[in-house]
Amino acid sequence: MDISESLWTARDVAAFLKTSTKWVYHHASTGTLPCVHLAGFRRFEPSAIRAWVEAHRAASARPGAHAGSLGG
């Protein structure tokens, strides 16, 4: 993680992904969405979230993949 870039909250991730915070918490708790645990809080590394999005874009570009879903 780049030290100059602060961690995101679930609300930040939801805004970035244009989804709900409930969706973010659900996928973070199941391990589908990368997160870090700090003192009982879930936080998200922006670079990890961006990489996760790119991986899902690549997967959805494969023949037979379902492009309408963000996650697992």
C-alpha positions in Angstrom: 0.0 0.0 0.0 1.2 3.5 -0.8 1.5 5.2 2.6 0.4 8.5 1.0 -3.0 6.9 0.1 -5.3 6.4 3.1 -7.4 3.4 3.6 -11.0 3.5 2.4 -14.1 2.8 4.5 -17.0 0.6 3.3 -18.8 3.8 2.3 -15.8 4.9 0.1 -15.7 1.4 -1.6 -19.5 1.5 -2.1 -19.2 4.9 -3.8 -16.3 3.7 -6.0 -18.1 0.6 -7.0 -21.5 2.3 -7.2 -23.1 -0.3 -4.9 -24.4 -0.4 -1.3 -22.4 -0.6 1.8 -24.3 -3.7 2.7 -23.0 -5.3 -0.5 -19.4 -4.2 0.4 -19.7 -5.6 4.0 -21.2 -8.9 2.8 -18.4 -9.5 0.2 -15.7 -8.4 2.6 -17.0 -10.8 5.3 -17.1 -13.7 2.8 -13.5 -13.0 1.6 -14.7 -12.1 -1.9 -13.6 -8.5 -1.5 -10.1 -7.7 -0.2 -10.0 -5.9 3.1 -7.9 -5.4 6.2 -9.0 -5.6 9.8 -7.9 -2.8 12.1 -9.0 -2.7 15.7 -12.4 -4.3 14.9 -12.9 -2.2 11.8 -12.8 -3.2 8.1 -10.8 -1.0 5.9 -9.9 -1.3 2.3 -6.7 -0.6 0.4 -7.6 1.5 -2.7 -5.0 -0.3 -4.8 -6.4 -3.7 -3.8 -9.9 -2.6 -4.7 -8.8 -1.3 -8.0 -6.9 -4.6 -8.7 -10.0 -6.5 -7.7 -12.1 -4.6 -10.2 -9.5 -5.1 -13.0 -9.4 -8.8 -12.3 -13.2 -9.0 -12.5 -13.2 -7.0 -15.7 -10.7 -9.4 -17.2 -12.7 -12.4 -16.0 -15.9 -10.9 -17.5 -14.2 -10.5 -20.8 -13.7 -14.2 -21.1 -16.1 -16.1 -23.3 -19.0 -17.5 -21.3 -18.4 -15.2 -18.3 -21.3 -13.3 -16.8 -20.4 -9.6 -17.2 -23.3 -8.3 -15.1 -21.9 -9.4 -11.7 -19.3 -7.7 -9.5 -18.5 -10.6 -7.3 -18.6 -14.1 -6.0 
